Amino acid sequence: MKTIIKNIKLRIFALITLTSFSVSCNNYLDIVPDDGLATLESAFTLRSTAIRYLYTCYGFMTSEGNLDGDNGYMSGDELWSVIDRRESGAIWGGTMFNMARGFQTASGPYGNDWSGIYEGIRACNVMLENIHKVPDLPEWERLQWIAETKFLKAYYHFHLMKKWGPIPLVKENLSINASVEEVRVYRDPMDECFDYVIELLNEAIPDLPSKVQSRDELGRITRPIAASMKAKIMVYAASPLFNNNQDQANLMDKNGRKLFKTDKTPEQVKKRWDDAVVACKEAIAICKEASHGLFTHQGRVRVNDTIQLQLDIRNAITEKWNTEIIWANAHTSLGANRNLQLASAPNLQWEQYPDMPSLYNHIQPPLKIVDQFYTNHGIPMENDLEWLNKNPLSLRTGGVQDRWYIRQGYVTAEMNYNREPRFYAWLGFDGGQWYGQKPEVNDPIAGDMFWIACRAGGNQQKKGHDWGPVSGYYLKKVVHYQNRQSSATGYDAITYPWPMLRLADLYLLCAEAINESEGPNGVNSSYLFEYLDAVRERAGLPGVKEAWDKYSNSPNRYGTQQNLREIIHRERLIELSFESNRFWDIRRWKKAAVEYEKGMYGFKVTAGKPEEYYQKILMTNQKFSIKDYFWPIQISLIEQNPNLVQNTGW
């Protein structure tokens, strides 16, 4: 058995030292050694080799924004695709989409990075155990590297916790002479997992810099990243999925130890939210000290206020390293980002290139995601007084007053009119204007803008069962406005590192935590509405109180904790749509089953006449049960270690 353990350890060390990473072409956080490959024995003899080992610890980072590597992007209910549109070796292979289709299994789980992430944790432990040996490393830098490593170790644990719930904590690596029983580790209780991760982050934050010192370091961990991630993790720890979750009452290990605490008092439940409030406020202060702010576009040409607002909203995601982005993922390859844009973008230059390969438009949001966006008054359609007698599917012709959002003279559905600016900035639709994708000019004319006509016979019509619109709405949010088709086969994409954390996200986390802690009228209520309204103001919307009091059929709706909870949740689902957040949010809120029951609808995209096109067609029904809140542990791992009890329902 000792020989087996030794071989496992040697394999881990080999993986740590022999892996090369695609991030090297990204022009930041280059983690590929310049010459040869350092062995573990020589990794800590000099600063120049030790930093390679630090970058190796970064090399286990997750791949958010990668269609096949992101565990929360195509695997939920936010996007749908043509089932057999798969392009192995090209745009994407559809791996995580199989989860959305209900094909998750315990024998071969999709998105199963359990072993790989644990190798990353062990690499971090090796770094922490040996960093003191580097003779030519200044003390301030040693402390910073330790802090970065502790953050990565915390993040890797949290990544596993989001997916599997209670996990074995690897605080230190096992000795190479560990016994059989020592190797067969147990899962640690959920609250202990969160407390350990938070402890690591508390240790890391003081020794991290406020900003990176050069462009080469973009992607490395800073104090704002660590503080903001701590705040987010603490909101997760306080959320219903993890905090006193009665559905997990029977999950216990082989010794009878319960893995979820289900007998908390109301005060204990609230304590998690109280702590999250403090963490969120501290993180916001740290971010402001580092000059983070909500993004506003600084253009090179003169545009009107409508387009300026569109660019403020749209480029908060696609403008690389902008001041709103607290943390961008330098590990997800820029090729993966380009593929996401290719899968999302319509063929706007159809006159030049009518059959542009790769622009298949085969990932699109269902209508329930489209419907969640507000009206131009900043409230849901079902609550807006001006919408009470309107049929969202009735037909209407675009007029001169609509020309910046909808093609003048084109017939489209009522639901595409008088919506909030984020609706137009982040979604394309039949008859919708699409700013960009051509040379920028001063004072652009609405009639010169690209626009979408995706009904049968239109420029972006469905050209085959696997080519063309899926639901009828395009994922404009992730497509950089300066992308262009350069030839019959070439698409020039402006790529960007995927935003892991934006300031808007942190603001909404803080608002949520305050409401859950004390409701809308507590001592922190001014902060609650300040942060909530800041996100809305940047989106061109009135504040929550003004919107509901002036335009809704339910004035003062924000006045109770439950109603304000629904308002905050919806604000998150809109503001952070298509950014790998919805999948996790509706789970931590324990709302996933309700959301999945709504069905995946689209328009009749094969129809040519508007009265036929604008019919709701069921694309699929999804199923969701208690077991789907967490990943199954792969059966083979449990066979190797029977102490790893399986998750509920699997």
C-alpha positions as CSV (number, residue, x, y, z in Angstrom):
1,M,0.0,0.0,0.0
2,K,2.9,2.4,0.8
3,T,4.2,1.8,-2.7
4,I,0.8,2.8,-4.2
5,I,0.7,5.9,-2.1
6,K,4.2,6.8,-3.1
7,N,3.3,6.4,-6.8
8,I,0.3,8.6,-6.3
9,K,2.4,11.3,-4.7
10,L,5.0,11.1,-7.5
11,R,2.2,11.4,-10.0
12,I,0.9,14.5,-8.3
13,F,4.3,16.0,-8.3
14,A,4.8,15.1,-11.9
15,L,1.5,16.7,-12.9
16,I,2.4,19.8,-10.9
17,T,5.8,20.2,-12.6
18,L,5.2,18.9,-16.1
19,T,1.9,20.6,-17.0
20,S,2.0,23.5,-19.5
21,F,-0.9,25.8,-19.9
22,S,-2.7,27.5,-22.8
23,V,-2.8,30.8,-20.8
24,S,0.7,31.5,-22.1
25,C,-0.7,33.1,-25.2
26,N,-2.9,35.6,-23.3
27,N,-0.1,38.2,-22.7
28,Y,-0.7,38.1,-19.0
29,L,0.1,35.8,-16.2
30,D,2.5,33.7,-18.4
31,I,2.9,30.5,-16.3
32,V,5.0,28.4,-18.7
33,P,8.7,28.1,-17.6
34,D,11.2,29.8,-19.9
35,D,13.7,27.0,-19.9
36,G,13.1,23.3,-19.1
37,L,11.0,22.2,-16.2
38,A,11.9,22.6,-12.6
39,T,11.8,19.5,-10.4
40,L,10.4,19.7,-6.9
41,E,13.9,19.5,-5.4
42,S,15.1,22.5,-7.4
43,A,11.8,24.5,-7.4
44,F,12.6,26.5,-4.2
45,T,16.4,27.0,-4.6
46,L,16.0,30.4,-6.3
47,R,13.3,33.1,-6.7
48,S,13.3,32.5,-10.5
49,T,12.3,28.9,-10.1
50,A,10.0,29.4,-7.1
51,I,7.8,31.9,-9.1
52,R,7.3,29.2,-11.7
53,Y,5.9,27.0,-8.9
54,L,3.6,29.8,-7.8
55,Y,2.3,30.1,-11.3
56,T,1.8,26.3,-11.3
57,C,-0.5,26.8,-8.4
58,Y,-2.5,29.3,-10.6
59,G,-2.5,26.7,-13.4
60,F,-5.3,24.7,-11.7
61,M,-7.7,27.6,-12.0
62,T,-11.2,26.9,-13.3
63,S,-12.3,27.9,-16.9
64,E,-15.3,30.2,-16.5
65,G,-16.6,31.5,-19.8
66,N,-15.4,28.3,-21.6
67,L,-18.5,26.6,-23.2
68,D,-17.1,23.2,-22.3
69,G,-15.2,24.0,-19.2
70,D,-17.5,26.3,-17.3
71,N,-19.6,24.3,-14.9
72,G,-22.4,26.9,-14.7
73,Y,-22.8,28.2,-18.2
74,M,-24.4,25.7,-20.6
75,S,-25.4,23.3,-17.8
76,G,-28.4,25.1,-16.5
77,D,-31.6,26.8,-17.6
78,E,-30.3,30.1,-18.8
79,L,-29.3,29.1,-22.4
80,W,-30.4,26.4,-24.8
81,S,-28.9,25.0,-28.0
82,V,-29.6,22.8,-30.9
83,I,-29.0,19.4,-29.5
84,D,-26.9,17.9,-32.3
85,R,-24.9,21.0,-33.1
86,R,-21.5,19.7,-31.9
87,E,-18.2,20.6,-33.3
88,S,-15.4,18.5,-31.8
89,G,-12.2,20.5,-32.0
90,A,-14.0,23.6,-33.1
91,I,-16.3,25.9,-31.2
92,W,-17.5,23.5,-28.5
93,G,-18.3,19.9,-27.9
94,G,-21.5,20.2,-25.8
95,T,-20.1,18.5,-22.7
96,M,-21.7,20.6,-20.0
97,F,-24.9,21.0,-22.1
98,N,-25.6,17.4,-21.3
99,M,-26.3,18.4,-17.7
100,A,-28.9,20.8,-18.9
101,R,-30.4,18.0,-20.9
102,G,-30.7,15.9,-17.7
103,F,-27.9,13.4,-18.4
104,Q,-25.8,13.8,-15.2
105,T,-24.7,10.4,-13.8
106,A,-22.7,9.2,-10.8
107,S,-20.7,6.8,-12.8
108,G,-19.2,9.5,-15.0
109,P,-20.3,13.0,-13.8
110,Y,-20.1,15.8,-16.3
111,G,-17.8,18.6,-15.1
112,N,-16.0,16.1,-12.8
113,D,-12.8,18.0,-11.7
114,W,-12.7,16.6,-8.2
115,S,-9.3,15.0,-8.6
116,G,-7.8,17.8,-10.7
117,I,-8.8,20.5,-8.2
118,Y,-7.4,18.5,-5.3
119,E,-4.1,18.3,-7.1
120,G,-4.2,22.1,-7.2
121,I,-4.8,22.2,-3.5
122,R,-1.9,19.8,-2.9
123,A,0.3,22.0,-5.1
124,C,-0.6,25.0,-2.9
125,N,0.3,23.0,0.2
126,V,3.7,22.2,-1.4
127,M,4.2,25.9,-2.0
128,L,3.3,26.8,1.5
129,E,5.5,24.1,3.0
130,N,8.6,25.2,1.0
131,I,8.4,28.9,0.3
132,H,10.6,29.6,3.3
133,K,13.5,27.8,1.6
134,V,14.0,30.4,-1.2
135,P,17.1,32.3,-0.2
136,D,16.9,35.3,-2.5
137,L,13.2,36.2,-2.0
138,P,12.5,39.5,-0.2
139,E,10.3,39.1,2.9
140,W,7.6,41.3,1.6
141,E,7.4,39.2,-1.6
142,R,7.5,36.0,0.4
143,L,4.4,37.2,2.4
144,Q,2.7,38.2,-0.8
145,W,3.3,34.8,-2.5
146,I,2.1,33.0,0.7
147,A,-1.1,35.1,0.6
148,E,-1.7,34.4,-3.1
149,T,-1.3,30.7,-2.5
150,K,-3.7,30.7,0.5
151,F,-6.2,32.5,-1.7
152,L,-5.9,29.9,-4.4
153,K,-6.2,27.1,-1.8
154,A,-9.3,28.7,-0.4
155,Y,-10.8,29.2,-3.9
156,Y,-10.2,25.7,-5.0
157,H,-11.9,24.4,-1.8
158,F,-14.8,26.7,-2.4
159,H,-15.1,25.6,-6.0
160,L,-15.5,22.0,-4.8
161,M,-18.0,23.1,-2.1
162,K,-20.3,24.8,-4.6
163,K,-20.5,21.6,-6.6
164,W,-20.3,18.8,-4.0
165,G,-21.3,20.5,-0.7
166,P,-19.3,19.1,2.2
167,I,-15.8,18.0,1.1
168,P,-12.6,16.6,2.7
169,L,-10.5,19.6,3.7
170,V,-6.9,19.2,2.8
171,K,-5.2,21.5,5.2
172,E,-1.8,19.8,4.9
173,N,-0.6,17.1,2.5
174,L,-0.5,13.6,3.7
175,S,2.9,12.1,4.4
176,I,4.3,9.8,1.8
177,N,4.3,7.1,4.5
178,A,0.6,7.7,5.4
179,S,-1.4,4.6,6.4
180,V,-4.4,3.2,4.5
181,E,-6.8,4.6,7.0
182,E,-5.2,8.1,6.8
183,V,-5.6,8.1,3.0
184,R,-9.2,7.2,3.3
185,V,-10.4,10.7,4.3
186,Y,-13.8,11.7,5.4
187,R,-15.9,14.6,4.2
188,D,-15.9,17.5,6.6
189,P,-19.2,19.2,7.7
190,M,-20.4,22.1,5.6
191,D,-20.0,24.8,8.2
192,E,-16.5,23.6,9.0
193,C,-15.6,23.8,5.2
194,F,-16.8,27.4,5.0
195,D,-15.1,28.4,8.2
196,Y,-11.8,27.0,7.0
197,V,-12.0,28.8,3.6
198,I,-12.8,32.1,5.3
199,E,-9.9,31.6,7.7
200,L,-7.5,31.2,4.8
201,L,-8.8,34.4,3.2
202,N,-8.5,36.3,6.4
203,E,-4.9,35.3,6.6
204,A,-4.3,36.2,3.0
205,I,-5.9,39.6,2.6
206,P,-3.5,41.8,4.7
207,D,-0.4,40.7,2.7
208,L,-1.9,41.2,-0.8
209,P,-1.3,44.3,-2.9
210,S,-4.1,46.7,-3.8
211,K,-3.2,46.5,-7.4
212,V,-0.8,44.5,-9.6
213,Q,2.4,46.4,-10.4
214,S,2.7,45.7,-14.1
215,R,0.6,44.4,-17.0
216,D,2.5,41.1,-16.9
217,E,0.9,40.5,-13.5
218,L,-2.7,41.0,-14.6
219,G,-4.7,38.0,-13.3
220,R,-2.7,37.7,-10.1
221,I,-4.6,37.9,-6.9
222,T,-5.0,41.3,-5.2
223,R,-6.5,42.5,-1.9
224,P,-9.8,43.6,-3.6
225,I,-10.1,40.2,-5.3
226,A,-9.5,38.3,-2.0
227,A,-11.8,40.6,0.0
228,S,-14.6,40.4,-2.6
229,M,-14.3,36.7,-3.0
230,K,-14.5,36.4,0.8
231,A,-17.7,38.4,0.8
232,K,-19.2,36.3,-1.9
233,I,-18.3,33.1,-0.1
234,M,-19.8,34.3,3.1
235,V,-23.1,35.2,1.3
236,Y,-23.0,31.6,0.0
237,A,-22.4,30.3,3.5
238,A,-25.5,32.2,4.7
239,S,-27.8,31.2,1.8
240,P,-30.5,28.5,2.3
241,L,-28.7,25.8,0.4
242,F,-25.9,25.8,2.9
243,N,-27.4,27.4,6.0
244,N,-29.7,25.1,8.0
245,N,-30.8,23.1,4.9
246,Q,-33.4,20.6,6.1
247,D,-33.3,18.7,2.8
248,Q,-29.8,17.5,3.8
249,A,-30.7,16.3,7.3
250,N,-29.9,12.6,6.5
251,L,-26.5,13.2,4.9
252,M,-24.0,11.9,7.3
253,D,-20.7,10.1,7.2
254,K,-19.9,6.5,8.2
255,N,-19.3,7.6,11.8
256,G,-22.8,9.1,12.0
257,R,-21.6,12.7,11.9
258,K,-24.1,15.0,10.1
259,L,-22.6,16.9,7.2
260,F,-25.2,19.7,7.3
261,K,-26.2,21.3,10.5
262,T,-30.0,21.3,10.5
263,D,-30.9,22.4,14.0
264,K,-29.7,26.0,14.0
265,T,-31.6,28.6,15.9
266,P,-32.9,31.6,14.0
267,E,-30.1,33.6,15.6
268,Q,-27.5,31.2,14.3
269,V,-28.9,31.4,10.8
270,K,-29.0,35.2,11.0
271,K,-25.4,35.3,12.3
272,R,-24.2,34.0,8.9
273,W,-25.9,36.9,7.2
274,D,-24.7,39.4,9.8
275,D,-21.1,38.3,9.1
276,A,-21.7,38.5,5.4
277,V,-22.8,42.2,5.7
278,V,-19.6,43.1,7.4
279,A,-17.5,41.2,4.8
280,C,-19.3,42.9,1.9
281,K,-18.9,46.4,3.3
282,E,-15.2,45.8,4.0
283,A,-14.8,44.5,0.5
284,I,-16.5,47.5,-1.1
285,A,-14.3,49.9,0.9
286,I,-11.1,48.0,-0.2
287,C,-12.3,48.1,-3.8
288,K,-13.0,51.8,-3.7
289,E,-9.5,52.4,-2.2
290,A,-8.1,50.6,-5.2
291,S,-10.2,52.9,-7.6
292,H,-12.7,50.3,-8.7
293,G,-16.0,51.8,-10.0
294,L,-18.9,51.0,-12.1
295,F,-17.9,51.2,-15.8
296,T,-18.6,54.0,-18.1
297,H,-17.4,53.9,-21.7
298,Q,-14.8,56.4,-22.9
299,G,-15.3,56.4,-26.7
300,R,-13.2,57.7,-29.6
301,V,-16.2,59.1,-31.5
302,R,-19.2,61.2,-30.7
303,V,-22.5,59.3,-30.1
304,N,-25.9,60.2,-28.7
305,D,-26.9,59.4,-25.1
306,T,-28.8,56.2,-26.1
307,I,-25.8,54.6,-27.7
308,Q,-23.5,55.9,-24.9
309,L,-25.6,54.2,-22.3
310,Q,-25.6,51.0,-24.4
311,L,-21.8,51.0,-24.5
312,D,-21.6,51.8,-20.7
313,I,-23.7,48.6,-20.1
314,R,-22.3,46.4,-22.8
315,N,-18.6,47.1,-22.3
316,A,-18.7,46.5,-18.5
317,I,-18.2,42.9,-19.5
318,T,-16.3,43.0,-22.8
319,E,-13.8,45.8,-22.1
320,K,-10.8,44.0,-20.8
321,W,-9.4,44.9,-17.4
322,N,-11.8,47.9,-16.9
323,T,-12.3,49.5,-13.5
324,E,-15.5,47.6,-12.7
325,I,-13.9,44.2,-13.0
326,I,-12.4,43.2,-9.7
327,W,-11.3,39.8,-10.9
328,A,-10.8,38.5,-14.4
329,N,-10.0,34.9,-15.2
330,A,-6.6,34.8,-16.9
331,H,-6.7,31.0,-17.1
332,T,-9.6,30.7,-19.6
333,S,-8.0,30.8,-23.0
334,L,-8.7,33.6,-25.3
335,G,-9.5,31.0,-27.9
336,A,-12.4,29.8,-25.7
337,N,-13.6,33.4,-25.4
338,R,-13.5,33.8,-29.1
339,N,-15.5,30.5,-29.5
340,L,-18.2,31.8,-27.1
341,Q,-18.5,35.0,-29.2
342,L,-18.7,32.9,-32.4
343,A,-21.5,30.7,-31.0
344,S,-23.4,33.8,-29.9
345,A,-23.1,36.3,-32.7
346,P,-25.4,36.7,-35.7
347,N,-24.1,37.1,-39.2
348,L,-24.6,40.9,-39.5
349,Q,-22.5,41.3,-42.6
350,W,-24.7,39.0,-44.6
351,E,-24.5,41.1,-47.8
352,Q,-20.8,40.5,-48.0
353,Y,-20.6,37.0,-46.5
354,P,-24.1,35.3,-46.7
355,D,-22.9,31.9,-45.5
356,M,-20.3,32.8,-42.8
357,P,-19.0,29.6,-41.3
358,S,-18.9,29.3,-37.6
359,L,-21.6,31.9,-37.0
360,Y,-24.3,29.3,-36.4
361,N,-26.2,31.2,-33.6
362,H,-26.7,28.0,-31.7
363,I,-26.8,29.2,-28.1
364,Q,-29.7,31.4,-27.1
365,P,-31.7,32.3,-24.0
366,P,-35.2,30.9,-23.6
367,L,-38.2,33.3,-23.3
368,K,-38.3,33.1,-19.5
369,I,-34.9,34.7,-19.4
370,V,-36.0,37.4,-21.8
371,D,-39.1,38.1,-19.8
372,Q,-37.2,38.7,-16.6
373,F,-35.8,41.9,-17.9
374,Y,-37.6,45.0,-16.7
375,T,-39.7,47.6,-18.6
376,N,-38.1,51.0,-19.2
377,H,-39.5,52.0,-15.8
378,G,-37.3,49.5,-14.0
379,I,-40.0,47.0,-12.8
380,P,-41.4,43.7,-14.2
381,M,-43.8,43.8,-17.1
382,E,-46.5,42.2,-14.9
383,N,-46.3,45.1,-12.4
384,D,-45.9,48.1,-14.7
385,L,-49.2,50.1,-14.9
386,E,-48.6,50.8,-18.6
387,W,-48.3,47.1,-19.4
388,L,-51.3,45.8,-17.6
389,N,-53.6,45.8,-20.7
390,K,-50.9,44.9,-23.2
391,N,-50.4,41.6,-24.9
392,P,-46.6,41.1,-25.1
393,L,-47.0,39.0,-28.3
394,S,-49.2,41.5,-30.1
395,L,-47.5,43.0,-33.2
396,R,-46.3,46.6,-33.6
397,T,-44.3,48.5,-36.3
398,G,-41.2,50.3,-35.3
399,G,-41.6,54.1,-35.3
400,V,-39.2,57.0,-35.5
401,Q,-39.2,57.2,-31.7
402,D,-38.0,53.6,-31.5
403,R,-35.3,53.8,-34.1
404,W,-32.3,53.4,-31.9
405,Y,-33.6,50.1,-30.5
406,I,-35.9,48.8,-33.2
407,R,-35.6,49.0,-37.0
408,Q,-38.0,51.7,-38.2
409,G,-40.8,50.3,-40.3
410,Y,-40.2,46.7,-39.2
411,V,-42.9,44.6,-37.5
412,T,-41.9,43.0,-34.2
413,A,-43.6,41.9,-30.9
414,E,-44.9,44.4,-28.3
415,M,-42.6,42.8,-25.7
416,N,-39.6,44.2,-27.6
417,Y,-40.7,47.8,-27.1
418,N,-40.2,50.0,-24.0
419,R,-37.9,47.7,-22.2
420,E,-35.0,48.6,-20.0
421,P,-31.6,49.6,-21.6
422,R,-30.0,46.3,-20.5
423,F,-32.5,44.5,-22.6
424,Y,-31.2,46.2,-25.7
425,A,-27.6,46.2,-24.7
426,W,-27.4,42.5,-23.9
427,L,-30.0,40.9,-26.2
428,G,-30.5,40.8,-30.0
429,F,-33.9,40.0,-31.5
430,D,-35.9,40.0,-34.6
431,G,-36.2,43.7,-35.7
432,G,-33.6,44.8,-33.1
433,Q,-30.9,47.3,-33.8
434,W,-27.3,46.2,-33.2
435,Y,-24.7,49.0,-32.7
436,G,-21.1,48.2,-33.7
437,Q,-19.4,45.5,-35.8
438,K,-18.4,48.2,-38.3
439,P,-16.1,51.3,-38.3
440,E,-17.0,53.9,-35.7
441,V,-18.1,57.3,-36.9
442,N,-19.2,60.5,-35.2
443,D,-22.9,61.0,-34.8
444,P,-24.0,57.6,-36.3
445,I,-27.4,57.4,-38.0
446,A,-29.9,54.8,-36.9
447,G,-30.6,53.7,-40.5
448,D,-26.9,52.8,-41.0
449,M,-26.8,50.4,-38.0
450,F,-26.9,46.7,-38.4
451,W,-30.1,45.0,-37.4
452,I,-31.5,41.5,-37.1
453,A,-34.2,39.9,-39.3
454,C,-34.3,36.3,-38.2
455,R,-37.7,35.2,-39.4
456,A,-37.8,32.9,-42.4
457,G,-36.7,35.0,-45.4
458,G,-34.8,37.4,-43.3
459,N,-31.1,38.1,-43.4
460,Q,-30.4,36.0,-40.3
461,Q,-33.1,33.3,-41.0
462,K,-32.7,29.7,-39.9
463,K,-30.7,28.0,-42.7
464,G,-31.0,24.4,-41.3
465,H,-32.1,22.6,-38.3
466,D,-28.7,23.2,-36.7
467,W,-27.9,26.6,-38.2
468,G,-29.7,29.7,-37.1
469,P,-31.8,31.0,-34.2
470,V,-32.8,28.7,-31.5
471,S,-35.2,30.8,-29.4
472,G,-35.1,34.0,-31.4
473,Y,-33.0,36.0,-29.0
474,Y,-29.2,36.6,-29.4
475,L,-26.6,36.7,-26.7
476,K,-25.3,40.2,-27.5
477,K,-23.8,40.7,-24.0
478,V,-20.7,38.6,-24.6
479,V,-20.0,39.9,-28.2
480,H,-17.5,42.7,-28.3
481,Y,-19.0,45.7,-30.2
482,Q,-15.8,46.1,-32.3
483,N,-15.8,42.5,-33.7
484,R,-15.9,42.3,-37.5
485,Q,-16.1,39.7,-40.3
486,S,-13.0,40.2,-42.3
487,S,-13.5,37.7,-45.1
488,A,-15.8,34.9,-46.2
489,T,-14.2,32.7,-43.5
490,G,-12.6,35.1,-41.1
491,Y,-14.1,36.6,-38.0
492,D,-12.0,39.1,-36.1
493,A,-13.0,38.9,-32.4
494,I,-11.8,41.3,-29.7
495,T,-11.2,38.8,-26.9
496,Y,-11.2,39.5,-23.2
497,P,-10.5,37.6,-20.0
498,W,-13.7,36.4,-18.4
499,P,-15.1,38.6,-15.6
500,M,-15.2,36.5,-12.4
501,L,-16.2,39.3,-10.1
502,R,-17.6,42.8,-11.0
503,L,-18.3,45.6,-8.6
504,A,-22.0,45.4,-9.6
505,D,-21.9,41.8,-8.3
506,L,-20.4,42.9,-5.0
507,Y,-22.9,45.7,-4.6
508,L,-25.8,43.3,-5.1
509,L,-24.3,40.8,-2.7
510,C,-24.1,43.5,-0.1
511,A,-27.7,44.6,-0.7
512,E,-28.9,41.0,-0.4
513,A,-26.9,40.3,2.8
514,I,-28.3,43.5,4.5
515,N,-31.9,42.6,3.6
516,E,-31.5,39.0,4.9
517,S,-29.8,40.3,8.0
518,E,-32.2,43.1,9.0
519,G,-34.8,43.7,6.3
520,P,-35.4,46.9,4.4
521,N,-35.7,49.2,7.4
522,G,-32.6,48.3,9.5
523,V,-29.6,50.4,10.4
524,N,-27.9,49.6,7.1
525,S,-30.9,50.3,4.9
526,S,-29.2,53.4,3.4
527,Y,-26.4,51.2,2.2
528,L,-28.8,48.6,0.9
529,F,-30.6,51.0,-1.4
530,E,-27.5,53.0,-2.3
531,Y,-25.8,49.9,-3.7
532,L,-29.0,48.5,-5.3
533,D,-29.8,51.9,-6.9
534,A,-26.2,52.4,-8.1
535,V,-26.4,49.3,-10.3
536,R,-29.8,50.5,-11.6
537,E,-28.6,54.1,-12.2
538,R,-25.8,52.9,-14.4
539,A,-28.4,50.8,-16.3
540,G,-30.4,54.0,-16.9
541,L,-33.2,53.1,-14.5
542,P,-34.8,55.0,-11.6
543,G,-34.1,53.8,-8.0
544,V,-36.1,51.0,-6.5
545,K,-38.4,53.2,-4.4
546,E,-39.1,55.7,-7.2
547,A,-39.8,52.9,-9.8
548,W,-42.2,50.9,-7.6
549,D,-44.0,54.0,-6.1
550,K,-44.4,55.9,-9.4
551,Y,-45.0,53.2,-12.1
552,S,-46.2,50.0,-10.5
553,N,-49.5,48.5,-9.4
554,S,-47.8,47.7,-6.0
555,P,-46.4,50.9,-4.4
556,N,-44.0,50.3,-1.5
557,R,-43.4,46.8,-2.6
558,Y,-39.9,47.1,-1.3
559,G,-41.2,47.6,2.2
560,T,-41.1,44.0,3.4
561,Q,-38.1,41.7,3.6
562,Q,-39.8,39.0,1.5
563,N,-40.7,41.4,-1.3
564,L,-37.4,43.2,-1.3
565,R,-35.7,39.7,-1.5
566,E,-37.6,39.1,-4.7
567,I,-36.6,42.5,-6.1
568,I,-32.9,41.9,-5.2
569,H,-32.9,38.4,-6.6
570,R,-34.4,39.6,-9.9
571,E,-31.9,42.4,-10.1
572,R,-29.0,39.9,-9.8
573,L,-30.5,37.6,-12.4
574,I,-30.7,40.5,-14.8
575,E,-27.5,42.4,-14.1
576,L,-25.4,39.2,-14.0
577,S,-27.2,37.3,-16.7
578,F,-25.0,35.2,-19.0
579,E,-22.0,35.5,-16.7
580,S,-22.1,32.1,-15.0
581,N,-24.0,33.3,-12.0
582,R,-27.6,32.3,-12.4
583,F,-26.8,28.6,-12.3
584,W,-25.3,29.0,-8.8
585,D,-27.6,31.7,-7.5
586,I,-30.9,29.9,-8.1
587,R,-29.3,26.8,-6.3
588,R,-28.1,28.7,-3.3
589,W,-31.5,30.3,-3.0
590,K,-33.1,26.9,-3.4
591,K,-35.2,28.2,-6.2
592,A,-33.9,26.0,-9.0
593,A,-36.9,23.5,-9.0
594,V,-39.4,26.4,-9.4
595,E,-37.3,28.0,-12.2
596,Y,-36.9,24.7,-14.1
597,E,-40.6,24.1,-14.0
598,K,-41.2,27.2,-16.1
599,G,-40.1,25.3,-19.3
600,M,-37.8,26.4,-22.1
601,Y,-39.8,28.3,-24.7
602,G,-38.8,30.1,-27.8
603,F,-40.5,31.6,-30.8
604,K,-41.5,29.7,-34.0
605,V,-38.2,30.5,-35.7
606,T,-39.0,28.6,-38.9
607,A,-41.9,31.0,-39.6
608,G,-41.8,33.9,-42.0
609,K,-44.9,35.9,-41.2
610,P,-44.8,37.8,-37.9
611,E,-48.1,36.5,-36.8
612,E,-46.8,33.0,-37.1
613,Y,-43.3,33.7,-35.8
614,Y,-44.4,35.2,-32.6
615,Q,-45.9,32.1,-31.1
616,K,-44.4,30.5,-27.9
617,I,-43.0,27.1,-28.8
618,L,-41.9,24.6,-26.1
619,M,-38.2,23.7,-26.9
620,T,-37.9,21.3,-24.0
621,N,-39.0,20.6,-20.4
622,Q,-36.3,20.2,-17.8
623,K,-36.5,18.2,-14.6
624,F,-35.0,19.2,-11.3
625,S,-35.1,17.4,-7.9
626,I,-33.3,17.7,-4.6
627,K,-30.4,15.6,-5.8
628,D,-29.6,18.1,-8.6
629,Y,-28.5,20.7,-6.1
630,F,-25.2,19.0,-5.8
631,W,-22.9,16.9,-8.0
632,P,-22.6,13.2,-7.5
633,I,-19.3,11.9,-6.3
634,Q,-18.0,9.6,-8.9
635,I,-18.7,6.0,-8.0
636,S,-15.2,4.8,-8.6
637,L,-13.9,7.3,-6.1
638,I,-16.2,5.9,-3.4
639,E,-15.1,2.4,-4.3
640,Q,-11.5,3.5,-3.7
641,N,-12.5,5.3,-0.5
642,P,-15.7,4.1,1.1
643,N,-15.6,6.9,3.7
644,L,-16.7,9.3,0.9
645,V,-20.4,8.9,1.4
646,Q,-22.5,9.7,-1.7
647,N,-24.6,12.9,-2.0
648,T,-28.4,12.8,-1.3
649,G,-30.4,11.2,-4.1
650,W,-27.4,9.8,-6.0
